[in-house]
């Protein structure tokens, strides 16, 4: 059966190339796509060398397009997380490890929280560590953004958080879960 485009993410290489929902893939890099995975593999392989030519069937006509593949981190990044959750996250650097006391590879730390948005509504604060998203432990912004990207507006994501708590001169940490509705 032909491969049909069902959705095109705003700002993605597919949208930039001119793909539209309803397009039927006729060829990817000159090859007849036999499956979704085959087409994806061909896009990735050909994309290492530059733009990937596509031919699509749209409204009874064939159209030639070119997709410029980009590294995952140009789409799955802190900006996507900020847009959907209302906070910016960053990976732990040696400086953050020293200042926060979390071990390297512990998770992602909240850098900023929008004044309005899901993170603010949940009471999240900068310097909070997020160990995981929906039960998946991650220290990588790309992996975190992929999990959140799959969520539609109004769906929830459960964060495993570690909050620094000061009592006098003693620094302690409280761990728990926070559920946010994605915007």
C-alpha positions in Angstrom: 0.0 0.0 0.0 1.2 3.6 -0.7 2.7 5.6 2.2 0.5 8.6 3.0 1.5 11.6 5.0 -1.0 12.0 7.9 0.5 15.0 9.7 3.3 17.5 9.3 4.9 19.1 12.4 5.0 22.9 12.3 8.6 24.0 11.9 9.9 20.6 10.9 12.1 19.8 7.9 9.0 18.1 6.3 7.0 21.4 6.5 10.0 23.4 5.3 10.2 21.0 2.3 6.5 21.6 1.5 5.1 18.2 2.5 1.4 18.3 3.3 -1.1 15.9 5.0 -2.6 13.7 2.3 0.6 13.6 0.2 1.5 10.1 -1.0 5.2 9.2 -1.2 6.1 8.1 -4.7 9.9 8.1 -4.2 12.5 8.9 -1.5 16.0 9.6 -2.9 14.9 7.9 -6.2 13.8 4.8 -4.4 10.2 3.4 -4.1 9.4 3.4 -0.4 8.0 0.0 0.5 7.5 0.7 4.2 7.6 3.5 6.7 10.8 2.1 8.1 12.4 1.8 4.7 11.5 5.4 3.8 12.8 6.6 7.2 16.1 4.6 6.7 16.5 6.1 3.2 15.9 9.6 4.5 18.5 9.2 7.3 21.1 7.6 5.0 20.6 10.0 2.1 20.3 13.0 4.5 23.9 12.5 5.6 24.9 13.7 2.2 22.6 16.7 2.0 19.1 17.4 0.7 16.9 14.3 0.0 14.8 14.4 -3.1 11.2 13.3 -2.7 8.4 12.8 -5.2 4.8 13.0 -3.9 1.4 12.5 -5.4 -0.9 15.5 -4.5 -4.3 16.2 -6.0 -3.6 13.9 -9.0 -0.2 15.5 -9.7 3.4 14.5 -9.0 5.4 17.1 -7.1 9.2 17.2 -6.6 10.4 18.3 -3.2 13.6 18.2 -1.3 13.9 17.6 2.5 16.9 19.0 4.3 17.7 16.7 7.2 18.8 18.3 10.4 20.3 16.9 13.6 17.7 15.8 16.1 18.8 18.4 18.6 17.7 21.2 16.3 14.1 20.1 16.9 14.0 18.0 20.0 15.6 20.5 22.4 15.1 22.8 25.4 12.9 25.1 23.2 10.4 22.4 22.6 10.3 21.5 26.3 9.8 25.2 27.2 7.0 25.5 24.7 5.1 22.4 26.0 5.9 22.6 29.7 6.7 26.2 30.4 10.2 25.7 31.7 13.7 25.5 30.3 15.9 22.6 31.2 19.6 22.0 30.9 22.0 19.1 31.2 24.2 19.0 34.2 27.6 20.6 33.6 30.5 20.2 35.9 29.8 23.7 37.2 26.2 22.8 38.0 27.2 19.6 39.7 29.5 21.6 41.9 27.0 24.3 42.8 23.9 22.0 43.2 25.4 18.9 44.7 23.7 16.5 42.2 26.0 13.9 40.7 26.9 14.0 37.0 24.4 11.9 35.1 21.6 12.4 37.7 19.1 14.0 35.3 18.2 17.5 33.9 18.0 20.7 36.0 15.3 23.4 35.6 17.0 26.6 34.5 14.0 28.9 34.3 10.2 28.6 34.8 7.8 30.8 32.8 5.6 32.9 35.1 2.5 31.2 33.6 2.4 27.6 32.3 2.3 24.1 33.5 5.6 24.2 35.4 4.6 27.3 37.3 1.1 25.9 38.1 2.8 22.8 39.6 5.0 25.0 41.7 8.3 23.9 40.1 11.3 26.1 40.7 14.7 26.6 39.1 17.5 24.4 40.4 15.1 21.4 40.7 16.4 18.2 39.3 14.2 16.1 37.0 15.4 12.5 36.9 12.7 11.1 34.6 9.7 11.6 32.4 6.8 9.1 32.6 9.1 6.6 34.3 12.0 7.0 31.8 15.2 8.1 33.4 17.1 10.5 31.2 20.1 12.9 31.3 19.6 14.0 27.7 17.5 16.9 26.5 16.8 15.2 23.1 15.4 12.1 24.9 13.3 14.2 27.2 12.0 16.4 24.3 11.0 13.2 22.4 8.9 12.0 25.3 7.1 15.3 25.7 6.7 15.8 21.9 4.5 12.7 21.8 2.0 14.4 24.1 -1.0 16.3 22.8 -2.2 19.5 24.4 -3.9 18.6 27.7 -2.3 15.2 28.1 -0.1 14.8 31.1 3.5 13.9 31.7 4.7 12.6 35.1 8.1 14.0 36.2 10.3 12.4 38.9 11.8 15.4 40.6 14.4 16.1 43.3 14.0 19.4 45.1 16.8 20.9 47.2 15.5 21.9 50.7 17.6 24.0 53.0 17.2 23.8 56.8 19.6 26.2 58.3 23.1 25.3 57.1 22.0 21.8 56.1 21.2 21.0 52.5 18.7 18.1 52.0 16.8 16.8 49.1 13.2 15.7 48.7 12.2 13.4 45.9 8.7 12.9 44.4 6.5 13.0 41.4 4.8 16.0 39.7 2.2 15.7 37.0 2.0 18.4 34.4 -0.6 19.0 31.7 1.2 19.7 28.4 0.3 22.9 26.6 
